[in-house]
Amino acid sequence: MKTIIKKRADKEYMREKEREFEEKYGTLDSLGQKVSIEKCSSPTIIDDYEIWKASRKGAEMEEEIVFYDSSIFGVISASRAEILDFLAKNGVGSIKELAQTIKRDYKNVYFDIMALKRQELLEIRNEGREKIPVSRVERIEILFD
């Protein structure tokens, strides 16, 4: 079995990544210097540099994660898949609104959203006092080979 998850990165997500990179590395130039000094010894630093550089040029990103076992189903249950599907098709103004719309208990929806957020399958945007869940999943494919 093979499970493929395609995630999208919209402009808001990319702006947030740039802010994280600035906190972590300072500037794009300083990160570029670090990459050249370390001569590709850290794939994570190189990835961060390439993502930051492409983001500055306005590039859009799509990430594909492949699982060759059933471990992803420890994260994506039927109720979590319902949340991802709903958010991919509809916008909501808050976690509370999502819970009411899909007719589930707020606490359980919040717990599911936090689990999905830890796996970077969705993000939470803060708008005023509201926390707005936004799906990053574009598509999930399960293939039986």
N, C-alpha and C positions, 0 to 999 in steps of 0.2 A: 504494500500500500504506500502511496505517496500523496502527501497533502501539500498543496501550493497555496500560499497566501500572498496576494498582491496588495501592497499598501501604497497609498498616494500621499504626496506631501504638497499641500496647497501653500499659497503665499504666506499665510499666517503661520503655518508650521515652520516654514523656512526662516521667517523672521525670528521666531523663537529659538531655532537652532543657532542662528547667527548671534543672538544675545548670549546663549550658553557658551558658544565658542569665544566670544569676547571676554566673558568672565574667566574662562579656563585658560586662554592663551594670550589675551591682550589684544593684539591686532593680527590681521591676516598676514602682514609682512613678517611679524615676529614668529608666527607659526610656520611660514615658509622657510625662514632661516633655521628653525628647529628641525624641519624635515630634511633640509640639505645637510645640516651638521650631523644628524643621526644616521644619515645615508640609508634611509628606508628600514631602519631596525624595528620600527613600530608600525604595523599595519593600521592600527587605530588612528594614530596621528596623521598618517598619510591620507586615510579616508576622510578624516575631519577637514584636512586642508583642501582636498579635491571638492568636497561638498560645499565648503565655504566659498571657494573660488567660483564654482559653477553658480551658486546662489547669487553671488554678486553680479553675475552676468545675466541674471533673470531666468536661469534654466529651471525647468520643472523636474521633479524627481519621482520615480516610482521604484519601490523596493520589492523584491520577491524573496520570500522565505520558503524553503522546502524542508518538509519533515518526511523522513523515510520510515517512520514508525507511528504508532498511535499516541505518542506523548502529547500532542497538541490537544487531544480530547480531554486532558486533565485541566485545560484552560478554557476551551470552548465547549460549553455544555449547550443543551437545547435552549435554555433561557438566555444565555449570553449570545448565542447565534441570533436569537430573536431581537435582542437589543442592537446588535451590529446591523442586521438587515433593516430594522426600522430606521436607525439613524442614517444609513446609507441612502434611504429613499425619502426621508422627512427630516426637517429641522425641528428642534425643540428649543425652548427658551430657558430650560433648567432641568436638573435631574428630577425635581419634583413633578414637573410637567410630563416628563418621559414616563415616570412611574404611574401617574394617573392615566395617561394615554394608553399604555399597554396593560393597564389594570393589574398592577403588581404592587406589592408592599414596597414603600420607599427604601426601607433599610436593606432589603434584599437586592433591589436595583442598584443602590449605592455600592454594596459589596461587590456585585458583578462588574460594575463600572470600574471600580478600583483594580480588580483582577485584570480586566482587559487593558487598563491603562498601564499597569506594570509590564505587560507584554507589548506595549506600544501599538495596540490594535485600535485604540481610540485615544483622544486627547481631551483635556478639559480646559476650556477657555473661560477666563474670568471676565465678566462684564458687569461692573458694579458689584453688587452683592451676589449675583447669580453665578453659578458654576454650570457651564453649558457643555454637555458631552457632544463630541464630534467624532464620527467614525473615520478611521484612516484606512479601513479595509475597502478595497475596490472589488475584490473577488476572492473566493475560497474555492479551490478545486480539490476534489478527492478522487484519486485515480487508483484503480485496482489493476495492477499489472499481472 
